[in-house]
């Protein structure tokens, strides 16, 4: 028996409640098991039980053995003076509060279905891909779908934590925040930190002053990235260097160390040079990102916004500032645009709606994910092999979150699906 399982059994009343009595022989009636307490103090708050003829309202503490009361030194803690019932698997020692009151104790050993205990042990100890893999499709579809809807919002909440950090660094400037989060995602995974540093050093407002000169926007970004320091005798590169030297003096710009950028072991289309050129194209083709958030733009609107091609023909024959390559447009593909929508637009929109008190924007962030096709990766394939098919990107995002934050950590008793399996 584990304490978290005993708490679950108590909370859900998954035990035989016929002829309940305390270890002292008094009849018990459970009126309300209480509210789980996530902070310091007893396990359940605002419980209501009838013991004998007396109705009690207060707290309930759960232990496997009653002697744990003393191991945890509750007898010296005033938080436990309002405990009205000590629920244990077995009582091996009476528990007494700080003021000397011996608490009524309820033993649950012998009152819990053995099959429930076996189901729980199987979830905790099996070696399946997820603990409930063999029982997953026995759980009603409505339970699984409703749980994914909740996890979609939970995952977005988690993703907003990094956005909150950036928002604070940007002094609550939402345009700069969107631009920084966008830059970071364009560099993911290898160059995400470097792209964030670049965006943090070059205000979006400065780039927007030059949006009618795409070459100057590129010059500022590539120069600030430290990529124009080498002597490269190519006309367009020399032009960018000349423009940056002039603008760097005008705006007091300092290049970042070029060593921060990584090119090794990645496809050329993901090179930071290409991503910076695509970022420059997005900036010159868009007036405001936040206005798009507030307009409740559709998923396809955002995909079109992100589906850019570097403005200068130099990039048709280059992946970086060295040797030329056969001509090919470096268009930002649909799959990458969808990734930006999932990892930039939805989290920023969700947080923006939360901060502005606009529930409709938070709801729209979730709907955007539901407009997108399901993602394809090893984890989603794993769920598919269990018989569970995702309907859209919102569900695949929830499935990724479920696997990492619940299944891998065996948090089955905190999962609607796991609870259904145990019950």
C-alpha positions in Angstrom: 0.0 0.0 0.0 1.2 3.5 -0.8 0.0 6.7 0.7 -1.0 8.3 -2.6 -3.2 5.3 -3.3 -4.8 5.5 0.1 -5.5 9.2 -0.4 -7.1 8.3 -3.8 -9.2 5.6 -2.2 -10.4 7.9 0.5 -11.1 10.8 -1.8 -13.1 8.7 -4.3 -14.7 6.6 -1.5 -13.4 3.4 -3.1 -13.9 1.2 0.0 -16.7 -0.7 1.7 -18.7 1.9 3.7 -21.0 -0.6 5.3 -21.0 -0.5 9.1 -18.0 1.8 9.3 -16.6 2.2 12.9 -13.6 3.8 14.4 -11.0 1.7 16.1 -12.6 2.8 19.3 -16.0 1.3 18.3 -17.9 4.4 17.3 -20.1 4.4 14.2 -18.9 6.6 11.3 -20.8 8.2 8.4 -18.7 9.9 5.6 -20.7 13.0 4.5 -17.8 14.7 2.6 -14.3 13.3 2.2 -12.9 16.8 1.9 -10.8 18.8 -0.5 -7.2 17.6 -1.3 -4.7 20.0 0.3 -1.7 20.9 -1.9 0.0 23.0 0.8 1.3 22.5 4.3 -1.1 20.8 6.7 -3.5 17.8 6.7 -4.2 15.9 3.5 -7.9 16.8 3.2 -9.6 20.1 4.2 -13.3 20.9 4.9 -14.2 17.3 5.5 -17.5 16.4 7.2 -18.1 13.1 9.1 -20.6 11.9 11.7 -19.0 10.0 14.5 -21.6 8.5 16.8 -24.2 11.2 17.2 -21.8 14.1 16.7 -21.3 15.9 13.3 -17.7 17.0 12.8 -16.3 19.5 10.3 -12.6 19.8 9.9 -9.6 18.1 8.4 -8.6 14.5 7.6 -5.1 13.1 7.7 -4.0 10.0 5.8 -1.2 7.5 6.7 -0.4 3.9 5.9 0.3 3.3 9.6 -0.9 5.5 12.4 2.5 5.7 13.9 3.6 7.9 11.0 1.8 10.7 12.8 4.7 10.8 15.2 7.4 10.2 12.5 6.1 13.4 10.8 5.9 15.1 14.2 2.3 16.2 13.7 1.8 16.1 17.5 3.9 19.3 17.7 2.2 21.1 14.8 -0.8 23.3 15.4 -1.9 22.8 11.8 -3.1 19.4 12.9 -5.2 20.4 15.9 -8.3 20.6 13.7 -8.0 17.0 12.4 -11.3 15.3 13.0 -10.4 11.8 11.6 -7.2 9.8 11.1 -7.6 7.5 8.1 -5.0 4.7 8.0 -4.5 1.3 6.4 -3.8 0.0 9.9 -3.6 1.5 13.4 -0.4 0.5 15.2 -0.4 3.4 17.6 -3.1 5.9 18.7 -2.4 9.4 17.4 -2.7 12.4 19.8 -2.8 16.1 18.8 -0.6 18.9 20.3 -3.4 19.7 22.8 -3.6 16.1 24.0 -6.7 15.0 22.1 -6.8 11.4 20.8 -8.2 11.4 17.3 -10.8 9.0 16.1 -9.2 6.5 13.7 -10.6 4.7 10.7 -8.8 1.6 9.4 -9.3 0.7 5.7 -7.4 -2.6 5.6 -9.9 -5.3 4.5 -12.4 -2.7 3.1 -10.7 -2.2 -0.3 -11.4 -4.5 -3.3 -8.3 -6.6 -3.9 -8.8 -6.3 -7.7 -8.4 -2.5 -7.3 -5.1 -3.0 -5.5 -3.9 -5.4 -8.2 -4.8 -2.9 -11.0 -2.8 -0.2 -9.3 0.2 -2.5 -8.8 0.1 -3.4 -12.5 0.1 0.3 -13.5 3.0 1.1 -11.2 5.2 -1.9 -12.1 4.5 -3.1 -15.7 7.0 -2.4 -18.5 4.5 -1.3 -21.2 5.1 1.8 -23.3 2.7 3.6 -21.0 1.4 2.1 -17.8 -2.2 1.7 -19.1 -1.3 0.5 -22.6 -3.2 -2.8 -22.4 -6.2 -1.2 -20.8 -6.2 2.2 -22.6 -8.9 1.4 -25.2 -11.2 0.0 -22.4 -11.5 3.6 -21.1 -14.5 5.3 -22.7 -13.6 7.6 -25.5 -15.4 10.5 -23.8 -13.1 10.2 -20.8 -10.0 10.2 -23.0 -11.1 13.1 -25.2 -12.2 15.3 -22.2 -8.9 14.6 -20.6 -7.0 15.7 -23.7 -9.0 18.9 -23.8 -7.9 19.7 -20.3 -4.3 18.8 -21.0 -4.2 21.1 -24.1 -4.8 24.1 -21.8 -2.4 22.7 -19.2 0.3 22.3 -21.9 -0.2 25.9 -23.1 0.0 27.1 -19.5 3.3 25.3 -19.2 4.6 26.8 -22.5 3.7 30.3 -21.3 6.3 30.0 -18.5 9.2 30.7 -20.9 7.2 33.4 -22.6 6.6 35.1 -19.3 10.4 35.2 -18.8 10.9 36.8 -22.1 7.9 39.2 -21.5 9.6 40.4 -18.3 12.9 40.9 -20.1 11.1 42.9 -22.8 9.5 45.2 -20.1 6.0 43.9 -21.0 6.4 44.9 -24.7 4.2 42.4 -26.5 5.6 43.1 -30.0 9.2 42.6 -28.8 8.1 39.5 -26.9 6.4 37.9 -29.9 9.5 38.7 -32.1 11.8 37.2 -29.5 9.8 34.0 -29.1 9.5 33.8 -32.9 13.3 34.2 -33.3 14.0 31.6 -30.6 11.7 29.0 -32.3 13.2 29.7 -35.7 16.6 28.7 -34.2 15.3 25.6 -32.5 16.7 23.4 -31.3 20.4 24.0 -31.9 20.5 27.8 -32.3 17.5 28.8 -30.2 19.6 30.5 -27.4 21.7 32.4 -30.0 18.6 33.6 -31.8 17.1 34.8 -28.6 20.3 36.7 -27.8 20.2 38.3 -31.3 16.5 39.4 -30.9 17.2 40.7 -27.4 20.1 42.9 -28.7 18.1 44.3 -31.7 14.8 45.9 -30.9 12.0 45.1 -33.3 11.1 48.8 -33.4 14.6 49.5 -34.8 14.2 46.9 -37.6 10.7 48.3 -38.4 12.2 51.7 -39.1 14.0 50.1 -42.0 11.3 47.7 -43.2 11.1 49.5 -46.6 14.8 48.6 -47.0 15.0 44.8 -46.7 18.8 44.9 -47.3 19.2 47.1 -44.3 17.1 44.8 -42.1 19.3 41.9 -43.2 22.4 44.0 -42.6 21.4 44.8 -39.1 20.5 41.3 -38.2 23.5 39.6 -39.8 25.9 42.3 -38.6 24.6 42.0 -35.0 24.9 38.2 -35.3 28.6 38.6 -35.9 28.4 37.0 -39.3 29.8 39.9 -41.4 33.2 40.1 -39.7 35.1 37.9 -42.2 36.5 39.3 -45.4 34.3 37.8 -48.0 34.7 39.2 -51.5 31.0 38.7 -52.6 29.2 41.9 -53.8 26.0 41.4 -51.7 28.0 40.5 -48.6 30.2 43.5 -49.0 27.1 45.6 -49.4 25.6 44.2 -46.2 28.8 44.9 -44.3 29.0 48.5 -45.6 25.3 49.1 -44.5 25.9 47.5 -41.1 29.1 49.5 -40.4 27.1 52.7 -41.1 24.0 51.6 -39.0 26.1 50.2 -36.2 27.7 53.7 -35.6 24.3 55.3 -35.9 22.5 53.0 -33.4 25.6 51.9 -31.3 25.2 48.3 -32.3 27.6 45.7 -31.1 28.1 42.3 -32.9 27.6 39.2 -30.8 30.4 36.5 -30.9 30.1 34.5 -34.1 31.1 31.3 -32.3 27.6 31.1 -30.7 26.2 29.9 -34.0 26.1 26.2 -34.9 26.1 24.8 -38.4 27.3 21.3 -37.8 25.0 18.2 -38.2 22.0 20.0 -39.5 20.3 20.2 -42.9 21.4 23.4 -44.8 17.8 24.6 -44.9 18.0 24.9 -41.1 21.2 26.9 -41.1 21.0 30.0 -38.9 21.8 32.2 -41.9 18.7 31.0 -43.7 16.6 31.4 -40.6 17.8 35.0 -40.1 17.1 35.8 -43.7 13.6 34.4 -43.3 13.1 36.3 -40.1 14.1 39.5 -41.9 11.5 38.7 -44.6 8.8 38.3 -42.0 9.6 41.6 -40.4 9.6 43.5 -43.7 6.3 42.0 -44.7 4.4 42.6 -41.5 3.4 45.7 -39.6 2.4 44.3 -36.3 2.3 40.8 -34.9 0.0 41.6 -31.9 -2.7 43.0 -34.2 -2.8 39.6 -35.8 -3.3 38.1 -32.4 -6.2 40.4 -31.7 -7.9 39.9 -35.1 -8.4 36.2 -34.3 -6.6 35.3 -37.5 -7.1 31.7 -38.6 -4.5 29.0 -38.8 -4.2 29.5 -42.5 -3.7 33.2 -42.1 -0.8 32.6 -39.8 0.7 30.0 -42.1 0.6 32.5 -45.0 2.2 35.1 -42.8 5.1 32.8 -42.0 5.5 31.3 -45.5 8.1 33.8 -46.6 11.1 33.7 -48.9 14.3 35.7 -48.3 13.9 39.0 -50.2 17.3 39.1 -51.9 18.2 36.7 -54.8 21.6 36.1 -53.1 19.8 33.5 -51.0 18.6 31.6 -54.0 22.2 30.3 -54.5 23.5 30.3 -50.9 22.9 28.7 -47.6 25.6 30.8 -45.9 28.2 33.5 -46.8 30.6 31.1 -48.4 30.4 29.0 -51.6 27.5 29.2 -54.0 25.1 26.3 -54.4 22.7 25.3 -57.2 19.7 27.7 -57.4 16.8 26.9 -55.0 14.4 29.2 -53.2 14.7 29.1 -49.4 11.0 29.3 -48.8 9.9 28.6 -45.3 7.8 25.5 -45.7 4.3 24.7 -44.5 5.5 22.2 -41.8 7.8 24.8 -40.3 5.0 27.4 -40.4 2.8 25.0 -38.5 5.5 24.4 -36.0 5.7 28.2 -35.4 1.9 28.3 -35.1 2.0 25.6 -32.4 5.1 26.8 -30.5 4.9 30.6 -30.9 1.4 31.8 -31.8 -0.8 29.6 -29.6 1.3 30.1 -26.4 1.8 33.9 -26.9 -1.9 34.3 -27.7 -3.0 32.3 -24.7 -0.8 34.3 -22.4 -1.8 37.6 -24.0 -5.5 36.8 -23.6 -4.8 35.8 -20.0 -3.0 39.1 -19.2 -5.5 41.2 -21.1 -8.5 39.5 -19.5 -9.7 38.4 -23.0 -11.0 34.8 -22.6 -12.0 34.7 -26.2 -8.3 35.0 -27.2 -7.4 32.1 -24.9 -10.2 30.0 -26.4 -9.0 31.0 -29.9 -5.5 29.8 -29.1 -6.9 26.3 -28.4 -9.0 26.4 -31.5 -6.0 27.2 -33.7 -4.4 24.0 -32.6 -7.6 22.1 -33.4 -7.5 23.6 -37.0 -4.2 21.9 -37.6 -3.6 18.3 -38.7 -2.1 15.9 -36.1 1.6 15.9 -35.7 3.8 13.0 -36.6 6.5 11.8 -34.3 7.6 8.7 -32.4 5.4 9.5 -29.3 2.3 10.0 -31.4 3.1 6.8 -33.2 3.3 5.1 -29.8 -0.2 6.2 -28.9 -1.4 5.0 -32.3 0.1 1.6 -31.7 -2.0 1.5 -28.5 -5.1 2.1 -30.6 -5.5 5.9 -29.9 -5.6 8.1 -32.9 -5.2 11.9 -32.6 -7.7 14.0 -34.5 -5.7 17.3 -34.7 -2.6 19.1 -33.5 -4.3 20.1 -30.3 -4.7 16.5 -29.3 -1.2 15.5 -30.3 0.2 18.4 -28.2 -1.9 17.0 -25.3 -0.7 13.5 -26.0 3.0 14.6 -25.9 2.3 16.4 -22.6 0.4 13.4 -21.2 3.3 11.0 -22.0 6.0 13.2 -20.5 4.3 14.6 -17.4 2.0 11.8 -16.4 2.8 8.4 -18.0 6.6 8.6 -17.7 6.3 9.8 -14.1 3.6 7.1 -13.3 1.2 9.8 -12.1 -1.7 7.5 -12.9 -3.7 8.7 -9.9 -3.6 12.2 -11.2 -4.7 11.2 -14.7 -8.3 10.8 -15.6 -7.4 7.8 -17.7 -5.3 6.2 -15.0 -8.0 6.8 -12.4 -10.6 5.1 -14.6 -8.3 2.1 -15.0 -7.8 1.8 -11.3 -11.4 2.2 -10.4 
